[in-house]
Every structure is written in structure tokens, then in C-alpha cells.
């Protein structure tokens, strides 16, 4: 779904980064790719916690590179990019959004343009 929305807005999803499980270690299995035609396998079960954190680039080029600080990620073609992250907990009833805005539903994501940081 993320790749489809990105492509329909003339954007691409970086393939070098993905969401991940959260357990005793912060970055742990499973990897959660945000692009179509990936090779991820598995089924999330109640109790699993994971992130969704795509890096979206303007244009169709998804390649990225890092600055010499080995932390800052940028697009290889120099176009603008943005990244966001949410953390989810799988429950018996579905999913709980652990990073939902205060006072907002924790079981559904609602896009509110007036809540976007600028």
C-alpha cells in the first residue's frame, strides 16, 4: 500500500531501510519492507510489536546514500525525501497504534492535514 500511494504521487520508497520488530532488542526480526515485490515472509501474531517507517523520495529514484557521519541518509539524486515512523502492537482484536497522537484513536490511522508538523 505504501509503494502504491507513493507512486501515485510521483514518489518512491527507499529500499535500503525497513520497519522492524521490537523485542528485548530494539531493532529485531522481522524486517518489515515498505516496497512492493519484497521477499518478506511470516505472519504477525498477538503480542508482536513492530514499526512502519518508510523513507519517501520525490521522483521515481529510490536509491539512497549516507553522509560521512554514517548516520544521515540522503537521496542519491539530491531530491527531497521524508521519513516517518509508527509503532504497532498486534492484539487479539487487531492492532494498536502505540505512537498515535494523544487523544486520537489507537486502532485506526486518520490523516489530519492540520496536525502535520511544518
N, CA, C and O atoms as CSV, one atom per row, in Angstrom:
chain,resi,resn,atom,element,x,y,z
A,1,UNK,N,N,0.818,-1.195,0.000
A,1,UNK,CA,C,0.000,0.000,0.000
A,1,UNK,C,C,0.861,1.257,0.000
A,1,UNK,O,O,0.520,2.231,-0.671
A,2,UNK,N,N,1.978,1.256,0.743
A,2,UNK,CA,C,2.817,2.449,0.816
A,2,UNK,C,C,3.414,2.749,-0.552
A,2,UNK,O,O,3.417,3.902,-0.985
A,3,UNK,N,N,3.921,1.724,-1.239
A,3,UNK,CA,C,4.502,1.923,-2.578
A,3,UNK,C,C,3.472,2.486,-3.542
A,3,UNK,O,O,3.779,3.370,-4.343
A,4,UNK,N,N,2.245,1.973,-3.465
A,4,UNK,CA,C,1.184,2.425,-4.370
A,4,UNK,C,C,0.867,3.907,-4.146
A,4,UNK,O,O,0.774,4.678,-5.102
A,5,UNK,N,N,0.703,4.296,-2.893
A,5,UNK,CA,C,0.397,5.695,-2.589
A,5,UNK,C,C,1.567,6.591,-2.997
A,5,UNK,O,O,1.357,7.665,-3.559
A,6,UNK,N,N,2.790,6.156,-2.719
A,6,UNK,CA,C,3.963,6.950,-3.096
A,6,UNK,C,C,4.018,7.133,-4.611
A,6,UNK,O,O,4.165,8.256,-5.094
A,7,UNK,N,N,3.901,6.035,-5.365
A,7,UNK,CA,C,3.994,6.107,-6.828
A,7,UNK,C,C,2.884,6.969,-7.416
A,7,UNK,O,O,3.116,7.691,-8.386
A,8,UNK,N,N,1.688,6.907,-6.850
A,8,UNK,CA,C,0.581,7.705,-7.379
A,8,UNK,C,C,0.782,9.197,-7.133
A,8,UNK,O,O,0.067,10.025,-7.698
A,9,UNK,N,N,1.758,9.538,-6.286
A,9,UNK,CA,C,2.092,10.937,-6.007
A,9,UNK,C,C,3.487,11.294,-6.519
A,9,UNK,O,O,4.125,12.217,-6.012
A,10,UNK,N,N,3.955,10.551,-7.529
A,10,UNK,CA,C,5.266,10.777,-8.154
A,10,UNK,C,C,6.407,10.701,-7.145
A,10,UNK,O,O,7.331,11.514,-7.165
A,11,UNK,N,N,6.323,9.705,-6.260
A,11,UNK,CA,C,7.359,9.483,-5.249
A,11,UNK,C,C,7.773,8.018,-5.281
A,11,UNK,O,O,7.134,7.193,-5.934
A,12,UNK,N,N,8.839,7.710,-4.575
A,12,UNK,CA,C,9.326,6.336,-4.472
A,12,UNK,C,C,9.657,6.020,-3.026
A,12,UNK,O,O,9.799,6.924,-2.203
A,13,UNK,N,N,9.780,4.732,-2.716
A,13,UNK,CA,C,10.086,4.270,-1.366
A,13,UNK,C,C,11.506,3.701,-1.355
A,13,UNK,O,O,11.823,2.801,-2.133
A,14,UNK,N,N,12.354,4.225,-0.477
A,14,UNK,CA,C,13.725,3.736,-0.359
A,14,UNK,C,C,13.701,2.273,0.063
A,14,UNK,O,O,12.941,1.899,0.957
A,15,UNK,N,N,14.515,1.452,-0.564
A,15,UNK,CA,C,14.543,0.017,-0.274
A,15,UNK,C,C,15.635,-0.369,0.710
A,15,UNK,O,O,15.664,-1.506,1.180
A,16,UNK,N,N,16.529,0.550,1.031
A,16,UNK,CA,C,17.629,0.239,1.936
A,16,UNK,C,C,17.252,0.270,3.406
A,16,UNK,O,O,18.041,-0.141,4.257
A,17,UNK,N,N,16.056,0.752,3.713
A,17,UNK,CA,C,15.593,0.828,5.096
A,17,UNK,C,C,14.233,0.152,5.189
A,17,UNK,O,O,13.478,0.118,4.217
A,18,UNK,N,N,13.929,-0.384,6.361
A,18,UNK,CA,C,12.639,-1.041,6.534
A,18,UNK,C,C,12.203,-0.897,7.981
A,18,UNK,O,O,12.981,-0.500,8.848
A,19,UNK,N,N,10.945,-1.227,8.221
A,19,UNK,CA,C,10.471,-1.317,9.587
A,19,UNK,C,C,11.065,-2.574,10.204
A,19,UNK,O,O,11.753,-3.341,9.531
A,20,UNK,N,N,10.794,-2.779,11.495
A,20,UNK,CA,C,11.410,-3.903,12.191
A,20,UNK,C,C,10.588,-4.278,13.409
A,20,UNK,O,O,9.748,-3.513,13.883
A,21,UNK,N,N,10.851,-5.462,13.895
A,21,UNK,CA,C,10.250,-5.889,15.140
A,21,UNK,C,C,10.906,-5.177,16.311
A,21,UNK,O,O,12.022,-4.668,16.207
A,22,UNK,N,N,10.187,-5.153,17.431
A,22,UNK,CA,C,10.725,-4.594,18.668
A,22,UNK,C,C,10.512,-5.641,19.747
A,22,UNK,O,O,9.391,-6.099,19.964
A,23,UNK,N,N,11.576,-6.013,20.412
A,23,UNK,CA,C,11.507,-7.020,21.472
A,23,UNK,C,C,12.509,-6.669,22.547
A,23,UNK,O,O,12.648,-5.507,22.929
A,24,UNK,N,N,13.220,-7.698,23.041
A,24,UNK,CA,C,14.267,-7.441,24.022
A,24,UNK,C,C,15.360,-6.573,23.421
A,24,UNK,O,O,16.006,-5.799,24.128
A,25,UNK,N,N,15.566,-6.704,22.110
A,25,UNK,CA,C,16.438,-5.806,21.365
A,25,UNK,C,C,15.545,-4.834,20.622
A,25,UNK,O,O,14.455,-5.208,20.189
A,26,UNK,N,N,15.984,-3.585,20.464
A,26,UNK,CA,C,15.131,-2.590,19.805
A,26,UNK,C,C,14.910,-2.913,18.340
A,26,UNK,O,O,13.766,-2.963,17.889
A,27,UNK,N,N,15.981,-3.132,17.586
A,27,UNK,CA,C,15.860,-3.498,16.168
A,27,UNK,C,C,16.017,-5.003,16.058
A,27,UNK,O,O,17.123,-5.528,16.184
A,28,UNK,N,N,14.919,-5.694,15.824
A,28,UNK,CA,C,14.948,-7.153,15.773
A,28,UNK,C,C,14.032,-7.656,14.663
A,28,UNK,O,O,13.311,-6.875,14.042
A,29,UNK,N,N,14.065,-8.954,14.419
A,29,UNK,CA,C,13.178,-9.558,13.415
A,29,UNK,C,C,11.732,-9.362,13.863
A,29,UNK,O,O,11.455,-9.297,15.060
A,30,UNK,N,N,10.821,-9.270,12.915
A,30,UNK,CA,C,11.029,-9.410,11.479
A,30,UNK,C,C,11.367,-8.065,10.827
A,30,UNK,O,O,11.063,-7.006,11.376
A,31,UNK,N,N,11.994,-8.120,9.660
A,31,UNK,CA,C,12.124,-6.928,8.836
A,31,UNK,C,C,10.770,-6.663,8.196
A,31,UNK,O,O,10.074,-7.600,7.807
A,32,UNK,N,N,10.391,-5.394,8.084
A,32,UNK,CA,C,9.105,-5.003,7.520
A,32,UNK,C,C,9.363,-4.067,6.332
A,32,UNK,O,O,9.374,-2.847,6.499
A,33,UNK,N,N,9.572,-4.638,5.120
A,33,UNK,CA,C,9.820,-3.792,3.950
A,33,UNK,C,C,8.594,-2.954,3.597
A,33,UNK,O,O,7.459,-3.370,3.826
A,34,UNK,N,N,8.839,-1.767,3.034
A,34,UNK,CA,C,7.756,-0.858,2.681
A,34,UNK,C,C,7.540,-0.767,1.180
A,34,UNK,O,O,6.778,0.085,0.724
A,35,UNK,N,N,8.179,-1.609,0.416
A,35,UNK,CA,C,8.086,-1.564,-1.039
A,35,UNK,C,C,7.481,-2.857,-1.559
A,35,UNK,O,O,7.573,-3.907,-0.924
A,36,UNK,N,N,6.859,-2.759,-2.731
A,36,UNK,CA,C,6.202,-3.929,-3.307
A,36,UNK,C,C,7.231,-4.919,-3.838
A,36,UNK,O,O,8.395,-4.582,-4.057
A,37,UNK,N,N,6.775,-6.132,-4.035
A,37,UNK,CA,C,7.592,-7.236,-4.557
A,37,UNK,C,C,8.819,-7.502,-3.688
A,37,UNK,O,O,9.902,-7.780,-4.203
A,38,UNK,N,N,8.647,-7.415,-2.376
A,38,UNK,CA,C,9.736,-7.766,-1.466
A,38,UNK,C,C,9.627,-9.253,-1.116
A,38,UNK,O,O,8.659,-9.910,-1.499
A,39,UNK,N,N,10.585,-9.766,-0.412
A,39,UNK,CA,C,10.625,-11.202,-0.125
A,39,UNK,C,C,10.349,-11.509,1.343
A,39,UNK,O,O,10.734,-12.567,1.842
A,40,UNK,N,N,9.689,-10.594,2.027
A,40,UNK,CA,C,9.380,-10.815,3.437
A,40,UNK,C,C,8.360,-11.937,3.580
A,40,UNK,O,O,7.430,-12.044,2.781
A,41,UNK,N,N,8.536,-12.763,4.591
A,41,UNK,CA,C,7.598,-13.851,4.872
A,41,UNK,C,C,7.232,-13.800,6.351
A,41,UNK,O,O,7.932,-13.189,7.158
A,42,UNK,N,N,6.139,-14.445,6.686
A,42,UNK,CA,C,5.744,-14.543,8.081
A,42,UNK,C,C,4.378,-13.947,8.326
A,42,UNK,O,O,3.813,-13.252,7.481
A,43,UNK,N,N,3.869,-14.236,9.494
A,43,UNK,CA,C,2.549,-13.752,9.915
A,43,UNK,C,C,2.702,-13.138,11.297
A,43,UNK,O,O,3.256,-13.758,12.204
A,44,UNK,N,N,2.208,-11.916,11.451
A,44,UNK,CA,C,2.216,-11.266,12.755
A,44,UNK,C,C,1.155,-11.912,13.639
A,44,UNK,O,O,0.071,-12.261,13.171
A,45,UNK,N,N,1.480,-12.066,14.925
A,45,UNK,CA,C,0.575,-12.692,15.881
A,45,UNK,C,C,0.402,-11.769,17.086
A,45,UNK,O,O,1.244,-10.905,17.330
A,46,UNK,N,N,-0.696,-11.950,17.849
A,46,UNK,CA,C,-0.890,-11.121,19.044
A,46,UNK,C,C,0.348,-11.118,19.927
A,46,UNK,O,O,0.943,-12.160,20.202
A,47,UNK,N,N,0.721,-9.916,20.365
A,47,UNK,CA,C,1.910,-9.737,21.194
A,47,UNK,C,C,3.104,-9.222,20.417
A,47,UNK,O,O,4.036,-8.685,21.016
A,48,UNK,N,N,3.105,-9.370,19.099
A,48,UNK,CA,C,4.208,-8.860,18.285
A,48,UNK,C,C,4.133,-7.339,18.203
A,48,UNK,O,O,3.053,-6.769,18.047
A,49,UNK,N,N,5.275,-6.698,18.309
A,49,UNK,CA,C,5.381,-5.244,18.185
A,49,UNK,C,C,6.340,-4.951,17.037
A,49,UNK,O,O,7.402,-5.565,16.931
A,50,UNK,N,N,5.959,-4.013,16.185
A,50,UNK,CA,C,6.790,-3.700,15.031
A,50,UNK,C,C,6.613,-2.250,14.614
A,50,UNK,O,O,5.666,-1.580,15.027
A,51,UNK,N,N,7.547,-1.772,13.783
A,51,UNK,CA,C,7.481,-0.409,13.276
A,51,UNK,C,C,7.183,-0.405,11.783
A,51,UNK,O,O,7.486,-1.357,11.064
A,52,UNK,N,N,6.590,0.681,11.347
A,52,UNK,CA,C,6.455,1.009,9.928
A,52,UNK,C,C,7.078,2.387,9.809
A,52,UNK,O,O,6.607,3.336,10.436
A,53,UNK,N,N,8.146,2.509,9.000
A,53,UNK,CA,C,8.892,3.773,8.952
A,53,UNK,C,C,9.500,4.023,7.570
A,53,UNK,O,O,10.721,4.036,7.418
A,54,UNK,N,N,8.653,4.217,6.578
A,54,UNK,CA,C,9.180,4.399,5.226
A,54,UNK,C,C,9.905,5.729,5.035
A,54,UNK,O,O,9.594,6.732,5.679
A,55,UNK,N,N,10.873,5.702,4.138
A,55,UNK,CA,C,11.556,6.911,3.667
A,55,UNK,C,C,11.047,7.127,2.254
A,55,UNK,O,O,11.280,6.297,1.376
A,56,UNK,N,N,10.353,8.234,2.025
A,56,UNK,CA,C,9.700,8.525,0.746
A,56,UNK,C,C,10.478,9.620,0.020
A,56,UNK,O,O,10.748,10.682,0.581
A,57,UNK,N,N,10.836,9.346,-1.240
A,57,UNK,CA,C,11.592,10.303,-2.054
A,57,UNK,C,C,10.716,10.909,-3.143
A,57,UNK,O,O,9.824,10.245,-3.670
A,58,UNK,N,N,10.971,12.171,-3.477
A,58,UNK,CA,C,10.348,12.759,-4.660
A,58,UNK,C,C,10.920,12.070,-5.892
A,58,UNK,O,O,12.123,11.818,-5.964
A,59,UNK,N,N,10.064,11.767,-6.856
A,59,UNK,CA,C,10.516,11.142,-8.097
A,59,UNK,C,C,10.567,9.622,-8.001
A,59,UNK,O,O,10.205,9.037,-6.980
A,60,UNK,N,N,11.016,9.003,-9.066
A,60,UNK,CA,C,10.977,7.545,-9.153
A,60,UNK,C,C,12.262,6.867,-8.694
A,60,UNK,O,O,12.331,5.638,-8.681
A,61,UNK,N,N,13.281,7.635,-8.318
A,61,UNK,CA,C,14.554,7.045,-7.890
A,61,UNK,C,C,14.501,6.732,-6.397
A,61,UNK,O,O,14.308,7.637,-5.586
A,62,UNK,N,N,14.666,5.484,-6.029
A,62,UNK,CA,C,14.580,5.084,-4.631
A,62,UNK,C,C,15.940,4.934,-3.959
A,62,UNK,O,O,16.005,4.657,-2.761
A,63,UNK,N,N,17.028,5.113,-4.709
A,63,UNK,CA,C,18.356,4.885,-4.154
A,63,UNK,C,C,18.738,5.963,-3.131
A,63,UNK,O,O,18.404,7.139,-3.279
A,64,UNK,N,N,19.446,5.522,-2.096
A,64,UNK,CA,C,19.898,6.440,-1.058
A,64,UNK,C,C,21.399,6.285,-0.862
A,64,UNK,O,O,22.014,5.359,-1.390
A,65,UNK,N,N,21.968,7.188,-0.110
A,65,UNK,CA,C,23.377,7.124,0.270
A,65,UNK,C,C,23.500,7.758,1.649
A,65,UNK,O,O,22.554,8.377,2.136
A,66,UNK,N,N,24.648,7.608,2.275
A,66,UNK,CA,C,24.859,8.174,3.616
A,66,UNK,C,C,25.971,9.196,3.592
A,66,UNK,O,O,26.906,9.102,2.798
A,67,UNK,N,N,25.859,10.173,4.473
A,67,UNK,CA,C,26.915,11.165,4.647
A,67,UNK,C,C,28.079,10.518,5.409
A,67,UNK,O,O,27.923,9.422,5.948
A,68,UNK,N,N,29.226,11.171,5.460
A,68,UNK,CA,C,30.383,10.614,6.173
A,68,UNK,C,C,30.147,10.375,7.666
A,68,UNK,O,O,30.910,9.643,8.296
A,69,UNK,N,N,29.106,10.979,8.238
A,69,UNK,CA,C,28.831,10.740,9.661
A,69,UNK,C,C,28.234,9.354,9.920
A,69,UNK,O,O,27.991,8.981,11.067
A,70,UNK,N,N,27.999,8.586,8.834
A,70,UNK,CA,C,27.429,7.234,8.922
A,70,UNK,C,C,26.069,7.195,9.613
A,70,UNK,O,O,25.676,6.162,10.157
A,71,UNK,N,N,25.356,8.309,9.593
A,71,UNK,CA,C,24.033,8.359,10.200
A,71,UNK,C,C,23.017,9.020,9.264
A,71,UNK,O,O,21.904,8.520,9.099
A,72,UNK,N,N,23.401,10.134,8.658
A,72,UNK,CA,C,22.485,10.916,7.839
A,72,UNK,C,C,22.275,10.244,6.493
A,72,UNK,O,O,23.228,10.041,5.741
A,73,UNK,N,N,21.027,9.900,6.184
A,73,UNK,CA,C,20.672,9.282,4.900
A,73,UNK,C,C,20.093,10.348,3.984
A,73,UNK,O,O,19.278,11.168,4.408
A,74,UNK,N,N,20.516,10.334,2.732
A,74,UNK,CA,C,20.027,11.289,1.740
A,74,UNK,C,C,19.746,10.546,0.440
A,74,UNK,O,O,20.195,9.417,0.246
A,75,UNK,N,N,19.001,11.193,-0.441
A,75,UNK,CA,C,18.735,10.583,-1.744
A,75,UNK,C,C,19.987,10.676,-2.605
A,75,UNK,O,O,20.731,11.654,-2.526
A,76,UNK,N,N,20.213,9.675,-3.413
A,76,UNK,CA,C,21.392,9.678,-4.280
A,76,UNK,C,C,21.295,10.764,-5.338
A,76,UNK,O,O,22.314,11.321,-5.745
A,77,UNK,N,N,20.053,11.084,-5.802
A,77,UNK,CA,C,19.890,12.095,-6.851
A,77,UNK,C,C,19.710,13.507,-6.298
A,77,UNK,O,O,19.532,14.445,-7.076
A,78,UNK,N,N,19.750,13.684,-4.982
A,78,UNK,CA,C,19.671,15.007,-4.375
A,78,UNK,C,C,18.268,15.558,-4.221
A,78,UNK,O,O,18.107,16.692,-3.770
A,79,UNK,N,N,17.234,14.783,-4.584
A,79,UNK,CA,C,15.858,15.273,-4.420
A,79,UNK,C,C,15.428,15.154,-2.964
A,79,UNK,O,O,16.049,14.456,-2.163
A,80,UNK,N,N,14.352,15.855,-2.649
A,80,UNK,CA,C,13.845,15.865,-1.275
A,80,UNK,C,C,13.301,14.496,-0.865
A,80,UNK,O,O,12.859,13.701,-1.695
A,81,UNK,N,N,13.349,14.254,0.435
A,81,UNK,CA,C,12.891,12.996,1.000
A,81,UNK,C,C,12.302,13.270,2.382
A,81,UNK,O,O,12.627,14.273,3.018
A,82,UNK,N,N,11.439,12.375,2.835
A,82,UNK,CA,C,10.866,12.485,4.180
A,82,UNK,C,C,10.747,11.090,4.775
A,82,UNK,O,O,10.594,10.105,4.053
A,83,UNK,N,N,10.819,11.019,6.084
A,83,UNK,CA,C,10.691,9.744,6.782
A,83,UNK,C,C,9.777,9.948,7.978
A,83,UNK,O,O,9.821,10.991,8.631
A,84,UNK,N,N,8.945,8.947,8.265
A,84,UNK,CA,C,8.115,8.988,9.462
A,84,UNK,C,C,8.068,7.591,10.046
A,84,UNK,O,O,8.434,6.620,9.384
A,85,UNK,N,N,7.620,7.489,11.277
A,85,UNK,CA,C,7.595,6.181,11.931
A,85,UNK,C,C,6.381,6.057,12.842
A,85,UNK,O,O,6.002,6.999,13.537
A,86,UNK,N,N,5.784,4.870,12.820
A,86,UNK,CA,C,4.763,4.492,13.795
A,86,UNK,C,C,5.104,3.115,14.333
A,86,UNK,O,O,5.704,2.295,13.639
A,87,UNK,N,N,4.718,2.871,15.567
A,87,UNK,CA,C,4.939,1.577,16.204
A,87,UNK,C,C,3.584,0.949,16.503
A,87,UNK,O,O,2.678,1.605,17.018
A,88,UNK,N,N,3.462,-0.336,16.170
A,88,UNK,CA,C,2.200,-1.063,16.291
A,88,UNK,C,C,2.360,-2.278,17.186
A,88,UNK,O,O,3.422,-2.897,17.231
A,89,UNK,N,N,1.289,-2.611,17.899
A,89,UNK,CA,C,1.205,-3.830,18.697
A,89,UNK,C,C,0.060,-4.660,18.144
A,89,UNK,O,O,-1.068,-4.176,18.050
A,90,UNK,N,N,0.336,-5.895,17.778
A,90,UNK,CA,C,-0.716,-6.791,17.303
A,90,UNK,C,C,-1.454,-7.336,18.523
A,90,UNK,O,O,-0.836,-7.863,19.448
A,91,UNK,N,N,-2.794,-7.204,18.517
A,91,UNK,CA,C,-3.629,-7.683,19.614
A,91,UNK,C,C,-4.594,-8.741,19.091
A,91,UNK,O,O,-4.670,-8.976,17.885
A,92,UNK,N,N,-5.328,-9.375,19.994
A,92,UNK,CA,C,-6.352,-10.351,19.574
A,92,UNK,C,C,-7.455,-9.677,18.766
A,92,UNK,O,O,-8.125,-10.328,17.965
A,93,UNK,N,N,-7.647,-8.370,18.974
A,93,UNK,CA,C,-8.696,-7.627,18.270
A,93,UNK,C,C,-8.199,-6.963,16.983
A,93,UNK,O,O,-9.012,-6.441,16.219
A,94,UNK,N,N,-6.912,-6.968,16.726
A,94,UNK,CA,C,-6.376,-6.312,15.530
A,94,UNK,C,C,-5.023,-5.708,15.813
A,94,UNK,O,O,-4.049,-6.426,16.042
A,95,UNK,N,N,-4.958,-4.384,15.798
A,95,UNK,CA,C,-3.683,-3.700,16.015
A,95,UNK,C,C,-3.908,-2.445,16.842
A,95,UNK,O,O,-4.938,-1.782,16.717
A,96,UNK,N,N,-2.932,-2.127,17.690
A,96,UNK,CA,C,-2.975,-0.888,18.473
A,96,UNK,C,C,-1.802,-0.027,18.023
A,96,UNK,O,O,-0.670,-0.504,17.945
A,97,UNK,N,N,-2.071,1.237,17.728
A,97,UNK,CA,C,-1.034,2.168,17.296
A,97,UNK,C,C,-0.424,2.779,18.557
A,97,UNK,O,O,-1.028,3.646,19.189
A,98,UNK,N,N,0.759,2.330,18.913
A,98,UNK,CA,C,1.389,2.793,20.148
A,98,UNK,C,C,1.863,4.231,20.053
A,98,UNK,O,O,2.036,4.894,21.075
A,99,UNK,N,N,2.075,4.724,18.835
A,99,UNK,CA,C,2.569,6.092,18.637
A,99,UNK,C,C,1.478,7.027,18.134
A,99,UNK,O,O,1.777,8.054,17.524
A,100,UNK,N,N,0.215,6.685,18.383
A,100,UNK,CA,C,-0.888,7.571,17.974
A,100,UNK,C,C,-0.793,8.893,18.735
A,100,UNK,O,O,-0.301,8.945,19.862
A,101,UNK,N,N,-1.274,9.957,18.094
A,101,UNK,CA,C,-1.287,11.248,18.777
A,101,UNK,C,C,-2.160,11.173,20.021
A,101,UNK,O,O,-3.152,10.445,20.058
A,102,UNK,N,N,-1.780,11.932,21.031
A,102,UNK,CA,C,-2.550,11.966,22.261
A,102,UNK,C,C,-3.986,12.382,21.979
A,102,UNK,O,O,-4.222,13.359,21.268
A,103,UNK,N,N,-4.943,11.651,22.529
A,103,UNK,CA,C,-6.346,11.987,22.344
A,103,UNK,C,C,-6.940,11.467,21.041
A,103,UNK,O,O,-8.106,11.736,20.754
A,104,UNK,N,N,-6.176,10.735,20.250
A,104,UNK,CA,C,-6.648,10.182,18.972
A,104,UNK,C,C,-6.831,8.677,19.100
A,104,UNK,O,O,-6.226,8.049,19.969
A,105,UNK,N,N,-7.666,8.091,18.235
A,105,UNK,CA,C,-7.878,6.633,18.296
A,105,UNK,C,C,-6.573,5.870,18.156
A,105,UNK,O,O,-5.692,6.264,17.391
A,106,UNK,N,N,-6.451,4.770,18.900
A,106,UNK,CA,C,-5.256,3.937,18.834
A,106,UNK,C,C,-5.467,2.704,17.976
A,106,UNK,O,O,-4.602,1.832,17.897
A,107,UNK,N,N,-6.641,2.638,17.326
A,107,UNK,CA,C,-6.910,1.465,16.488
A,107,UNK,C,C,-7.138,1.812,15.021
A,107,UNK,O,O,-7.448,0.927,14.223
A,108,UNK,N,N,-6.991,3.078,14.654
A,108,UNK,CA,C,-7.111,3.472,13.253
A,108,UNK,C,C,-6.280,4.727,13.014
A,108,UNK,O,O,-6.135,5.575,13.895
A,109,UNK,N,N,-5.737,4.824,11.803
A,109,UNK,CA,C,-4.940,5.999,11.458
A,109,UNK,C,C,-5.810,6.960,10.676
A,109,UNK,O,O,-6.424,6.594,9.674
A,110,UNK,N,N,-5.854,8.198,11.149
A,110,UNK,CA,C,-6.651,9.228,10.500
A,110,UNK,C,C,-5.702,10.336,10.055
A,110,UNK,O,O,-4.951,10.874,10.868
A,111,UNK,N,N,-5.735,10.675,8.777
A,111,UNK,CA,C,-4.884,11.741,8.248
A,111,UNK,C,C,-5.547,13.071,8.531
A,111,UNK,O,O,-6.674,13.314,8.102
A,112,UNK,N,N,-4.851,13.931,9.252
A,112,UNK,CA,C,-5.369,15.256,9.571
A,112,UNK,C,C,-4.343,16.283,9.115
A,112,UNK,O,O,-3.302,16.454,9.748
A,113,UNK,N,N,-4.638,16.955,8.028
A,113,UNK,CA,C,-3.687,17.903,7.454
A,113,UNK,C,C,-3.294,18.985,8.451
A,113,UNK,O,O,-2.141,19.416,8.466
A,114,UNK,N,N,-4.232,19.432,9.283
A,114,UNK,CA,C,-3.917,20.493,10.237
A,114,UNK,C,C,-2.988,20.025,11.361
A,114,UNK,O,O,-2.454,20.848,12.105
A,115,UNK,N,N,-2.792,18.710,11.488
A,115,UNK,CA,C,-1.913,18.170,12.535
A,115,UNK,C,C,-0.498,17.912,12.018
A,115,UNK,O,O,0.373,17.503,12.786
A,116,UNK,N,N,-0.263,18.145,10.741
A,116,UNK,CA,C,1.050,17.893,10.166
A,116,UNK,C,C,2.040,18.947,10.650
A,116,UNK,O,O,1.747,20.142,10.628
A,117,UNK,N,N,3.203,18.500,11.084
A,117,UNK,CA,C,4.241,19.449,11.506
A,117,UNK,C,C,4.822,20.125,10.278
A,117,UNK,O,O,4.972,19.499,9.228
A,118,UNK,N,N,5.141,21.366,10.407
A,118,UNK,CA,C,5.728,22.101,9.290
A,118,UNK,C,C,7.080,22.639,9.679
A,118,UNK,O,O,7.741,23.291,8.870
